[in-house]
Amino acid sequence: MFRRMDEDMHWHFSNAAGDGTMRHPVDSLSWSQINSRWPEFASEQRNLRLGLSTDGMNLFSIQNTKYSTWPVLLVNYNMSPTLCMKAENIMLTMLIPGPTAPSNDIDVYLQPLIEDLQDLWSEGSEVYDAFSKETFSLRAILMWTISDYPGLGTLAGCKVKGKQACNVCGKDTPFRWLKFSRKHVYLCNRRRLPPGHHYRRRWSWFDNTVEEDTMPRIQTRVEICEQLKDFRNDFGKALDKKGKRKRSGLCEDDELSEDEHDEHSDTWRWKNRSIFYDLPYWKNMPVRHNIDVMHVEKNVSDAILSILMQSSKSKDDLKSRRDLEDMGIRKNLHAQRVIDPEKLVALETELIETLCQLERFFPSSLFDIMFHLPIHLSRETRLGGPVHFRWIYPFERYMKTLKAFVKNFARPEVCMAEGYMAGECLAFCLEFLKTSAPDWENTNCNEDREPDEIVLEGRPIHKAKTVILTETEREIAHRYVLMNTAMFTPYVSSRPIPVSSVSSRPIP
């Protein structure tokens, strides 16, 4: 160890903030709890406080190449804020090879590192101190891990999507399933507000309910350690890709416990017991796996900007509007096929007010002609009708079709003209001969079926799905089939059935 580096290692011991502010992990609650729980370790100012980070990276410049290598890095928090996170002070401890991500098997790769950390905690390593010119036993403690959220689930061994996606809330994660978007969302944030907060009573602003629940209790580190005490790990990839993954460590006579199937149990959200619990101090660490701020702010800002700019990744689509309709909230955002001309005037006024608000906060150079043109869109809608009959999207798509006709780059216009004429001629011939349909017409998949007056046969248009009907729905479907089957017509006419109890609409 060099003398300058040795001096940097002592920075944390004498530079803690004394005014109650935080500028370094030395001022955090985790650091002080480590000092109070293990005073012998804290008394040696040269002992290391470490953080571990890992994430998958593609080694090739071709982004569509699926190759994932995971470097495992360590950072030393003994140094000052200007030094501890610099590249020259980050230690590469191992490389987990590709081409696929290690997933739950990452514990197998981390085992040598965990064994070294165990030795550094219990026994230490003899190191020469260039500053004091003596040899001492260097010990180290791993404070936490740093990774993106999927990587957090890999390191912690917990689920990071679905009903219990929050690694902090666990089984108390407030989730809701959107039927049309087919995804879980996490609302009910009002329960974390103070009991008298006015947002709790604003039912019309949220989900048409008055929030009376209190903030859920966060599980303690001791409770989590107790849950995972007898958890059985299952390493390796399943051989049967189509079937459900089986636990390879179980015998034929063994059965999974009920807690592993119960979605409301404490152990359902865990995939495996993390190897970090082999560290004797890990169960007592206040923060074990950090939520990465970089990915959170990037994903949140991207989602908001994509909605505002209506990009291809926007969450504001037809499915989300149908979810609002299914939840019975935000009626002004429900999807509609018609336009109310009387509301266009109010919409124009609202748009002008929005532009005025933008003028308050943004520089004048931002407001080019594109910021002025939206003012007139409401007027043109009143004069010309719905906008989707007057925008350029279909023409831009058709230009892509014309571009595909170009095979000779020396004569691109000729290629497009010839390709267009060939398509017109082909469509005319197909229409004239009636032997097949043009590629833009949907061919009737039941033309080769012989007509039957008794039973209507046909091919399904998509893969069958299993639907469980209630008793009432089953009776309605049964009566519908009977009323629309030709062979039962004499029986229906001989014994009338009330029209209100059955639908007699013919099959389309």
DAVEN-V976676 format. One line per field, one symbol per residue. phi: phi as a letter, one per 20 degrees, with the letter a starting at -180 (. if undefined). psi: psi as a letter, one per 20 degrees, with the letter a starting at -180 (. if undefined). A space follows every 10 residues. Layout:
phi->???
psi->???
This chain:
phi->.ffffffffe fffccffddn eccbgfeeff fffffffcff fffefefedd cdcbafcefd fffefebcdd fddccdefef gedfdfffde deeacefeed fflfeffffe gfffffffff eedncfceef felbdbeedb ceeadcafff fffffemdec bnfcfefefm feffdbeefe flbeccdlff feeggeffff eeffecdmce fdfeffeeff fffffffefd feeceneffe feeffdefee efefcfffff dffeefefee eaefffffff dffdffcecf efffffffff ffffffffel efefeecfff ffffffemcl ffdffcdcde gfefffffff ffffffffff ddffffeeff fefgfeffff ffedngffec degfffffff ffffffddff cfffffffff ffffffffff ffelebdffe eefffdfeef fcfededaef ebffceceef ffffffffff fffddffegf ffffcfdgff ebedffff
psi->pqgghhhhii ghhjkqpjji rpiqihjrhg ghhghhhmhg hhhoiiqqoq qpqqqqqpiq hohjpnpopo poqqqojhrr hihhjqhijp pohrporbiq qhcijhhghi ghghhhhghh gghrppqpoh gilrproprq pogrqprrgh hghghikrqj qbhlhpighc ijporppohg ilqpqnbkih iirqhjpihh imhiidkkqp oiqrpqpppr hhgghhhjgk ppqnrrqpho hhrqpqoiiq rhiqqqrhhi hoijrhihip hroqihiiph ihijpgogoq pphghghghg hggghhghil rhjpinahgh hhghhhikrl hijqpqirpo hhihghhggh ghhghhhhhh iqqhihmahh ihhhhihggh hhhiaqhiij rjghhhhhhh ghhiiohoih mhhggggghg hghggghggh hghkhrqqij qopoijhjpp qpigpoqrqq irqqqppoqr hghggghghg ggikphijgh hghhnqpphi iqpjpqp.
